[in-house]
Amino acid sequence: MRLVLPAGTTETALIDGISAAGAAPELMEHTPSADVEILEYGEPVASPVTPVSPNGCPTPAAVTRAVRDVVGFDVAVIDAGLTRSTAAPTVELGGGPGTDIREASAVPAATAAFDRAYDYGTSLPDDRLMIGETVPGGTTTALSVLTALGEPAGVSSSLPTNPVERKRRVVDEALAASDLEPGDCEDAPLEAIEAVGDPVQPTVAGIAAGALEAGTAVTLAGGTQMVAVAAVLRHAGIDAGLSIATTSFVADEQGDRLAEACERFDCELTVTDPGFDERDHVAMQRYCAGEAKEGVGMGGALSLVPDGEMAAVRDRLETICTRLGIESGPEDDPTTERTADGPAEGGRGP
């Protein structure tokens, strides 16, 4: 099993109040680079930030790394528009960061990014493939693409209280900037991404399409951002079998909407509860309180954990949290996001 993780950035994440992925702009652009270092090495190596919320909730990369330590799987990180360099090995497919979706073109090279990713997907030797993502602001761009496709749109959030009305206002402004109405891109999903998406979306969609064409079983590892990718694939006429694997945190927030979306796009849905409510640890308590919820392939990784092994994952997560500077006590002893010079405001989430 291989986890392919496209990582990128979009200026959409800098819009006030829509993402927990780093409260300060100078921190947020480092988040995906730090995520992939945590996934590869268990902690940031070159990145000057450790993505931990002010309340002590670590990036989902810590959970995915904990699963990797317990069950083992290969990882391939794709540079899908990183703003900051990373010490983790990456596959370079070209393309740059995304702009604010309220500009006329959010991902000008979306079609080229899809094509390069498609070729990469067809070249992979795996029988089974899991594709994740890390891109701050990604739930807002997912909502934008779903709206442009004319799909009923409900998305998750990295924040405990989902600022969905704020996101919808941003989406309305984005569609207006691109002279689009909801549903105008129904038959042109890559145009939807070009206008109001982010650079990770065409990369995930392209890898998935190429792998499916090659006969590989594909699971989209994530929540509502992967629902948007599934919508792009179906609107592109790709009807091969497809799965989505996410966390109970996303499923609980979305209720019936997630299952209905997966049924609409003919995707098998797997939801995994990591049992974080069984531990008196600030990191796991914050997930149970609604922070972060998903990202960096977390839900897909958790779905790989055999019966009886989830306790080992929780044990390993506690060890990783200690390495990241998160105290083991309950949430009344929060930590903050840390930079090379000391604590700073910030957080992480999809």
C-alpha positions as CSV (number, residue, x, y, z in Angstrom):
1,M,0.0,0.0,0.0
2,R,1.3,3.4,-0.9
3,L,0.0,6.8,0.3
4,V,0.5,9.5,-2.3
5,L,0.4,12.9,-0.7
6,P,0.1,16.0,-2.9
7,A,1.0,19.1,-0.8
8,G,0.4,22.7,-1.8
9,T,-0.8,26.1,-0.9
10,T,-3.4,28.6,-2.0
11,E,-3.7,32.3,-1.1
12,T,-7.3,31.5,-0.3
13,A,-6.1,30.2,3.1
14,L,-5.1,33.7,4.0
15,I,-8.7,34.9,4.0
16,D,-9.6,35.8,7.6
17,G,-11.5,33.2,9.5
18,I,-11.8,30.2,7.1
19,S,-8.9,28.0,8.2
20,A,-7.2,26.9,11.4
21,A,-4.0,26.0,9.5
22,G,-1.8,28.7,11.0
23,A,-3.3,31.9,12.4
24,A,-0.5,34.0,11.0
25,P,0.2,34.1,7.3
26,E,3.9,33.7,7.7
27,L,3.2,30.4,9.6
28,M,0.4,29.1,7.4
29,E,2.5,28.9,4.2
30,H,4.9,26.6,6.1
31,T,2.2,24.1,7.2
32,P,2.2,21.7,4.3
33,S,6.0,21.6,4.2
34,A,6.0,20.8,8.0
35,D,3.2,18.2,7.5
36,V,5.2,16.2,5.0
37,E,8.3,16.3,7.2
38,I,6.3,15.0,10.2
39,L,4.9,12.2,8.0
40,E,8.4,11.3,6.7
41,Y,10.6,11.9,9.8
42,G,8.1,12.1,12.7
43,E,8.9,15.8,13.4
44,P,9.8,19.0,11.4
45,V,13.3,18.9,10.2
46,A,13.8,22.1,8.1
47,S,10.5,23.8,8.6
48,P,10.6,26.5,11.2
49,V,7.1,25.7,12.5
50,T,5.4,22.8,14.2
51,P,1.7,22.8,13.3
52,V,0.0,22.7,16.7
53,S,-3.1,24.8,17.6
54,P,-3.1,27.1,20.5
55,N,-5.2,24.5,22.3
56,G,-2.7,21.7,21.8
57,C,-4.2,20.0,18.7
58,P,-1.5,18.7,16.4
59,T,-1.7,18.5,12.7
60,P,-3.3,15.3,11.3
61,A,0.2,14.5,10.0
62,A,1.0,13.3,13.5
63,V,-1.8,10.8,13.4
64,T,-0.9,9.5,10.0
65,R,2.7,9.2,11.1
66,A,1.5,7.2,14.2
67,V,-0.4,4.8,11.9
68,R,2.6,4.5,9.6
69,D,4.8,3.6,12.6
70,V,2.4,0.9,13.7
71,V,1.2,-0.7,10.4
72,G,3.8,0.5,7.8
73,F,3.1,1.8,4.4
74,D,5.1,3.6,1.6
75,V,4.7,7.3,1.1
76,A,5.3,9.5,-2.0
77,V,5.0,13.2,-1.5
78,I,4.1,15.3,-4.5
79,D,5.0,19.0,-4.7
80,A,1.6,20.4,-5.9
81,G,2.4,24.1,-5.3
82,L,4.4,24.3,-2.1
83,T,5.3,27.9,-1.2
84,R,8.1,26.8,1.1
85,S,10.7,24.1,0.6
86,T,10.7,20.9,2.6
87,A,13.3,18.5,3.7
88,A,11.0,15.5,2.8
89,P,11.7,13.8,-0.5
90,T,9.2,15.1,-3.1
91,V,8.1,14.3,-6.6
92,E,8.2,17.4,-8.7
93,L,5.3,17.5,-11.3
94,G,5.6,21.3,-11.9
95,G,3.1,23.9,-11.2
96,G,3.0,26.6,-8.5
97,P,0.8,27.8,-5.6
98,G,-2.8,28.8,-6.1
99,T,-4.0,32.4,-5.9
100,D,-7.0,33.7,-4.0
101,I,-10.1,32.2,-5.5
102,R,-11.6,35.7,-5.5
103,E,-9.2,36.5,-8.4
104,A,-10.2,35.8,-11.9
105,S,-8.1,32.6,-12.2
106,A,-7.1,30.6,-9.1
107,V,-5.1,27.8,-10.8
108,P,-4.2,28.9,-14.3
109,A,-2.4,25.7,-15.2
110,A,-5.0,23.2,-13.8
111,T,-5.3,21.2,-17.0
112,A,-1.5,20.9,-17.4
113,A,-1.2,19.8,-13.7
114,F,-3.9,17.2,-14.2
115,D,-2.2,15.8,-17.3
116,R,1.2,15.5,-15.6
117,A,-0.4,13.9,-12.6
118,Y,-2.3,11.5,-14.8
119,D,0.9,10.3,-16.4
120,Y,2.4,9.8,-12.9
121,G,-0.7,7.9,-11.8
122,T,-0.4,5.5,-14.7
123,S,3.2,4.8,-13.9
124,L,2.7,3.6,-10.3
125,P,3.2,-0.1,-9.8
126,D,0.9,-0.5,-6.9
127,D,-2.3,-2.7,-6.8
128,R,-3.8,-0.4,-4.2
129,L,-3.3,3.3,-3.9
130,M,-4.3,5.8,-1.2
131,I,-4.2,9.5,-2.1
132,G,-4.3,12.2,0.6
133,E,-3.7,16.0,0.6
134,T,-2.4,18.8,2.7
135,V,-3.5,22.3,1.6
136,P,-4.6,25.0,4.1
137,G,-7.9,26.5,3.0
138,G,-8.8,23.4,1.1
139,T,-12.4,23.0,2.4
140,T,-13.2,26.5,1.0
141,T,-11.8,25.7,-2.4
142,A,-13.7,22.3,-2.3
143,L,-16.9,24.2,-1.7
144,S,-16.1,26.5,-4.6
145,V,-15.5,23.7,-7.0
146,L,-18.6,21.8,-5.9
147,T,-20.7,24.9,-6.4
148,A,-19.2,25.6,-9.8
149,L,-20.1,22.0,-10.8
150,G,-23.7,22.6,-9.6
151,E,-23.4,20.0,-6.8
152,P,-25.1,20.3,-3.5
153,A,-22.3,21.6,-1.3
154,G,-21.6,21.0,2.3
155,V,-18.0,20.9,3.6
156,S,-16.2,20.3,6.8
157,S,-13.8,22.6,8.7
158,S,-10.6,22.4,10.6
159,L,-12.2,24.7,13.2
160,P,-14.5,23.5,16.0
161,T,-17.3,25.7,14.7
162,N,-17.5,25.5,10.9
163,P,-17.6,29.0,9.5
164,V,-19.7,27.8,6.5
165,E,-21.5,31.0,6.0
166,R,-18.2,32.9,5.7
167,K,-17.0,30.3,3.2
168,R,-20.2,30.6,1.2
169,R,-19.7,34.4,1.0
170,V,-16.1,33.8,-0.2
171,V,-17.4,31.3,-2.8
172,D,-20.0,33.8,-4.1
173,E,-17.3,36.4,-4.5
174,A,-15.1,33.9,-6.2
175,L,-17.7,32.8,-8.8
176,A,-18.5,36.5,-9.5
177,A,-14.8,37.2,-10.1
178,S,-14.7,34.4,-12.7
179,D,-18.1,35.4,-14.2
180,L,-19.6,32.1,-13.2
181,E,-23.0,31.0,-11.9
182,P,-23.4,27.8,-9.9
183,G,-23.4,24.8,-12.3
184,D,-21.7,26.7,-15.2
185,C,-18.8,24.2,-15.1
186,E,-20.9,21.0,-15.0
187,D,-19.3,19.7,-18.1
188,A,-15.9,21.3,-17.6
189,P,-14.6,20.2,-14.2
190,L,-11.0,21.3,-14.8
191,E,-12.3,24.8,-15.7
192,A,-14.0,24.8,-12.3
193,I,-10.6,24.2,-10.7
194,E,-8.9,26.7,-12.8
195,A,-11.4,29.4,-11.9
196,V,-12.1,28.7,-8.2
197,G,-10.0,25.7,-7.0
198,D,-6.6,25.0,-5.6
199,P,-3.5,23.4,-7.1
200,V,-3.8,20.2,-5.1
201,Q,-7.1,19.3,-6.6
202,P,-6.0,18.7,-10.2
203,T,-3.0,16.8,-8.9
204,V,-5.1,14.5,-6.8
205,A,-7.7,14.1,-9.6
206,G,-5.0,13.4,-12.2
207,I,-3.2,10.8,-10.1
208,A,-6.5,9.1,-9.3
209,A,-7.6,9.1,-13.0
210,G,-4.2,7.7,-14.2
211,A,-4.1,5.0,-11.5
212,L,-7.7,4.0,-12.2
213,E,-6.9,3.8,-15.9
214,A,-4.0,1.5,-15.1
215,G,-6.3,-0.8,-13.1
216,T,-5.2,0.3,-9.6
217,A,-7.7,0.3,-6.8
218,V,-7.9,3.9,-5.6
219,T,-9.0,5.3,-2.2
220,L,-9.2,9.0,-1.7
221,A,-8.0,9.5,1.9
222,G,-9.8,12.5,3.3
223,G,-13.1,14.1,3.9
224,T,-15.1,16.7,2.0
225,Q,-12.1,17.8,0.0
226,M,-12.0,14.4,-1.5
227,V,-15.7,14.5,-2.2
228,A,-14.9,17.5,-4.4
229,V,-12.2,15.5,-6.2
230,A,-14.6,12.6,-6.7
231,A,-17.1,15.1,-8.2
232,V,-14.4,16.3,-10.6
233,L,-13.7,12.8,-11.7
234,R,-17.3,11.9,-12.2
235,H,-18.0,15.1,-14.1
236,A,-15.0,14.3,-16.3
237,G,-16.7,11.0,-17.2
238,I,-14.4,8.7,-15.2
239,D,-16.8,6.0,-13.8
240,A,-14.3,3.4,-12.4
241,G,-14.7,2.2,-8.9
242,L,-13.6,4.7,-6.3
243,S,-13.5,4.8,-2.5
244,I,-13.3,7.6,0.1
245,A,-11.9,6.9,3.6
246,T,-12.3,9.5,6.3
247,T,-12.5,10.0,10.1
248,S,-15.5,9.8,12.4
249,F,-14.8,13.5,13.2
250,V,-15.7,14.5,9.6
251,A,-18.6,12.1,9.4
252,D,-20.1,13.3,12.8
253,E,-19.9,16.9,11.6
254,Q,-21.4,16.2,8.2
255,G,-24.1,13.8,9.3
256,D,-26.1,12.3,6.3
257,R,-24.5,14.8,3.9
258,L,-21.3,12.8,3.5
259,A,-22.9,9.5,2.9
260,E,-25.3,11.1,0.4
261,A,-22.5,12.7,-1.5
262,C,-20.6,9.4,-1.7
263,E,-23.7,7.7,-3.0
264,R,-24.2,10.5,-5.5
265,F,-20.7,10.0,-6.8
266,D,-20.8,6.2,-6.5
267,C,-18.0,6.1,-4.0
268,E,-17.6,3.4,-1.3
269,L,-17.3,5.2,2.1
270,T,-15.2,4.0,5.0
271,V,-15.4,5.9,8.3
272,T,-12.9,5.1,11.1
273,D,-13.1,6.1,14.7
274,P,-9.6,6.2,16.3
275,G,-11.0,6.0,19.8
276,F,-9.4,9.2,21.0
277,D,-12.2,9.6,23.6
278,E,-10.5,6.8,25.5
279,R,-7.4,8.9,26.3
280,D,-7.0,11.8,28.7
281,H,-4.5,13.6,26.4
282,V,-4.8,17.2,25.2
283,A,-4.2,16.3,21.6
284,M,-6.9,13.6,21.4
285,Q,-9.3,15.7,23.5
286,R,-9.0,18.5,20.9
287,Y,-9.8,16.2,18.1
288,C,-12.8,15.0,20.0
289,A,-13.8,18.7,20.5
290,G,-13.8,19.2,16.7
291,E,-10.4,20.6,15.8
292,A,-8.5,19.5,12.7
293,K,-10.8,16.5,12.0
294,E,-8.9,15.3,8.9
295,G,-6.0,15.9,6.5
296,V,-2.7,14.5,5.4
297,G,-4.4,11.1,4.6
298,M,-5.4,10.7,8.3
299,G,-8.8,8.9,7.6
300,G,-7.3,6.6,5.0
301,A,-4.3,5.7,7.2
302,L,-6.6,4.9,10.1
303,S,-8.7,2.6,7.9
304,L,-5.6,0.4,7.5
305,V,-5.3,-0.3,11.2
306,P,-6.1,-3.9,12.0
307,D,-8.6,-4.8,14.7
308,G,-7.0,-4.6,18.1
309,E,-4.2,-2.3,17.0
310,M,-5.8,1.1,17.5
311,A,-4.5,1.3,21.0
312,A,-1.0,1.0,19.7
313,V,-1.7,3.9,17.3
314,R,-2.9,6.0,20.3
315,D,0.3,5.1,22.2
316,R,2.4,6.1,19.3
317,L,0.6,9.3,18.8
318,E,1.3,10.3,22.4
319,T,5.0,9.6,21.8
320,I,4.9,11.8,18.6
321,C,3.1,14.6,20.5
322,T,5.9,14.6,23.1
323,R,8.4,15.0,20.3
324,L,6.4,17.9,19.0
325,G,6.3,19.6,22.3
326,I,2.8,18.8,23.4
327,E,2.3,17.9,27.0
328,S,0.5,14.7,27.9
329,G,-2.0,16.2,30.3
330,P,-5.6,17.2,29.6
331,E,-6.6,20.2,27.6
332,D,-6.4,22.7,30.5
333,D,-2.7,22.7,29.8
334,P,-2.6,23.9,26.2
335,T,0.5,24.4,24.0
336,T,0.9,26.8,21.1
337,E,2.3,26.5,17.6
338,R,6.0,26.7,17.8
339,T,8.5,28.5,15.4
340,A,12.2,28.3,15.3
341,D,12.3,31.3,17.7
342,G,9.7,30.1,20.2
343,P,5.9,30.0,20.6
344,A,3.6,31.8,18.2
345,E,-0.1,31.7,17.3
346,G,-1.2,29.1,14.8
347,G,-2.7,25.8,14.1
348,R,-3.4,23.3,11.4
349,G,-6.3,21.7,9.7
350,P,-7.6,21.0,6.2
